[in-house]
């Protein structure tokens, strides 16, 4: 869009009252002000995250300059929360205040809850089903599960975790064999793994993803889950053998009568 065409376009929009007192700019200007490639902005348009304020044809559109704040928020949510664009779009559709971190966090939580499983169980229901109260108390205390509301409702991954522990008990893995406190060891190890994973992603994929970042993020997440399961399976036996060797090395050697006699002569 050349300067003459642009000015004519803006003038026509003003005459028709379509600007609403807003500053309208070309996509190239929007890209420069938001430090975002035009290709990424076009992807945001296709995903319904931003839209033109005025469009006269397929190839001619003007955008509200205030979208710079929204674009920066989109990039920040992708960078720090690793949210897919469909979730970010729903967060913005809820009318969230982009300047309020607490409001954004609450909106994200609501959207993720709607996106996730809808099945719910209260603490009372779980205890009535045979879940030990001391287990539930410990899980809440450590933050591995987080019930909501006055009825202390569990949903999503929290409910899946509780059911997994219940299945372990039903399979015969008693508290003596597998105390629930061992989950803290698991959680600490996995947190270190997740941190390493995200650091690799932020250093390698994030700065090079461009407009393809949402698809690459999803692909990386799926690959990571499969990779962790595969590597665990491959490392299980070698690690077990290593632990066995370490255990044997720590055992005191038995001294026979012949050995004691030899030692006394020496």
PyMOL commands that set and color helices and strands:
alter all, ss='L'
color gray80, all
select helices_A, chain A and resi 3-15+27-34+38-46+67-80+85-93+101-115+123-128+133-142+156-170+182-250+257-265
alter helices_A, ss='H'
color red, helices_A
select strands_A, chain A and resi 24-25+54-57+60-64+120-122+153-155
alter strands_A, ss='S'
color yellow, strands_A
deselect
rebuild
show_as cartoon
